[in-house]
Amino acid sequence: VTAAAHFAVAHADVVTLTSGAFPGWQFAGWTGACTGPATTCQVTLSQTRNVTANFTQIPASGDGIFADGFEP
């Protein structure tokens, strides 16, 4: 899944980005103008910045039990 955000800010504004994972996924960290595993990141927009939030899929438990009769 890819999402992009575009918004207007003043030069040198500081924005806070917060990661959010869909069910079955977990946040793995930031790359680009933000780095590391913290779920929030602050970026000073003094120039064009690129930030990527990376996610990994949580492995199935393998117990063979499926919710609501759902089987993948």
Phi, psi and chi 1 to 4 in degrees:
 res  aa     phi    psi   chi1   chi2   chi3   chi4
   1 VAL       -  132.7  174.3      -      -      -
   2 THR  -122.8  134.9  -59.8      -      -      -
   3 ALA  -135.6  146.4      -      -      -      -
   4 ALA  -128.9  145.9      -      -      -      -
   5 ALA  -121.3  134.2      -      -      -      -
   6 HIS  -129.5  126.4  -58.9  -84.5      -      -
   7 PHE  -154.3  158.8   47.6   90.6      -      -
   8 ALA   -91.6  133.8      -      -      -      -
   9 VAL  -140.5  161.1  -64.8      -      -      -
  10 ALA   -81.3  152.8      -      -      -      -
  11 HIS   -54.7  132.9  179.7   75.6      -      -
  12 ALA    73.1   10.9      -      -      -      -
  13 ASP   -62.6  150.0  -88.2   -1.8      -      -
  14 VAL  -104.9  126.1  176.0      -      -      -
  15 VAL  -114.8  148.1  -64.5      -      -      -
  16 THR  -108.4  125.7  -60.6      -      -      -
  17 LEU  -103.8  138.9  -54.7  173.5      -      -
  18 THR  -127.0  128.8  -56.9      -      -      -
  19 SER   -79.3  153.2   68.2      -      -      -
  20 GLY  -149.9  124.4      -      -      -      -
  21 ALA  -102.9  143.3      -      -      -      -
  22 PHE   -71.2  157.7  -73.6  110.2      -      -
  23 PRO   -55.0  138.1  -25.6   34.8      -      -
  24 GLY    89.4   -1.1      -      -      -      -
  25 TRP  -127.7  154.7  -67.7   82.0      -      -
  26 GLN  -134.0  148.0   62.2 -172.0    5.1      -
  27 PHE   -70.3  132.5  177.9   66.1      -      -
  28 ALA  -110.2  -10.6      -      -      -      -
  29 GLY   131.5  171.5      -      -      -      -
  30 TRP  -102.8  152.2  -57.7   99.8      -      -
  31 THR  -135.2  159.8   54.1      -      -      -
  32 GLY    98.5 -133.6      -      -      -      -
  33 ALA   -68.5  -17.1      -      -      -      -
  34 CYS  -115.8  144.8  -70.3      -      -      -
  35 THR  -138.1  156.3   58.9      -      -      -
  36 GLY   105.5  175.6      -      -      -      -
  37 PRO   -92.4   -4.1   34.3  -38.0      -      -
  38 ALA   -61.2  143.7      -      -      -      -
  39 THR   -76.4  -11.7   56.9      -      -      -
  40 THR  -123.2  157.5   60.2      -      -      -
  41 CYS  -150.3  140.3  152.4      -      -      -
  42 GLN  -110.7  135.6  -71.4 -168.0  -32.4      -
  43 VAL  -128.4  129.7 -179.7      -      -      -
  44 THR   -89.1  122.2  -58.5      -      -      -
  45 LEU   -93.2   64.7  -59.9  176.2      -      -
  46 SER   -88.4   -6.9   55.0      -      -      -
  47 GLN  -160.7  177.6   62.0 -172.8   22.0      -
  48 THR   -62.5  131.5  -60.4      -      -      -
  49 ARG  -126.3  145.1  -56.9  -78.8 -174.7 -179.1
  50 ASN  -119.8  132.2  -68.9  -57.7      -      -
  51 VAL  -135.1  135.3  176.7      -      -      -
  52 THR  -120.7  130.0  -58.9      -      -      -
  53 ALA   -95.6  123.3      -      -      -      -
  54 ASN  -104.1  139.6  -59.7  -69.0      -      -
  55 PHE  -130.9  150.2  -61.9   86.4      -      -
  56 THR  -123.5  148.4   56.1      -      -      -
  57 GLN   -78.7  135.4 -167.8  167.4   19.2      -
  58 ILE   -76.6  126.2  -60.7  169.6      -      -
  59 PRO   -63.6  147.1   -2.2    6.4      -      -
  60 ALA   -64.1  151.0      -      -      -      -
  61 SER   -71.5  -23.4   64.6      -      -      -
  62 GLY    76.9   15.9      -      -      -      -
  63 ASP   -84.3   -5.5   60.0   12.0      -      -
  64 GLY    79.4    4.8      -      -      -      -
  65 ILE  -101.1  127.8  -60.5  171.5      -      -
  66 PHE  -117.6  137.7  -59.1   97.7      -      -
  67 ALA   -72.8  138.2      -      -      -      -
  68 ASP    52.6   31.0  -61.3  -34.6      -      -
  69 GLY    74.4    7.7      -      -      -      -
  70 PHE   -78.0  130.0  175.3   77.1      -      -
  71 GLU  -127.7  129.6  -65.0 -172.3   33.5      -
  72 PRO   -66.3      -   14.6  -17.8      -      -
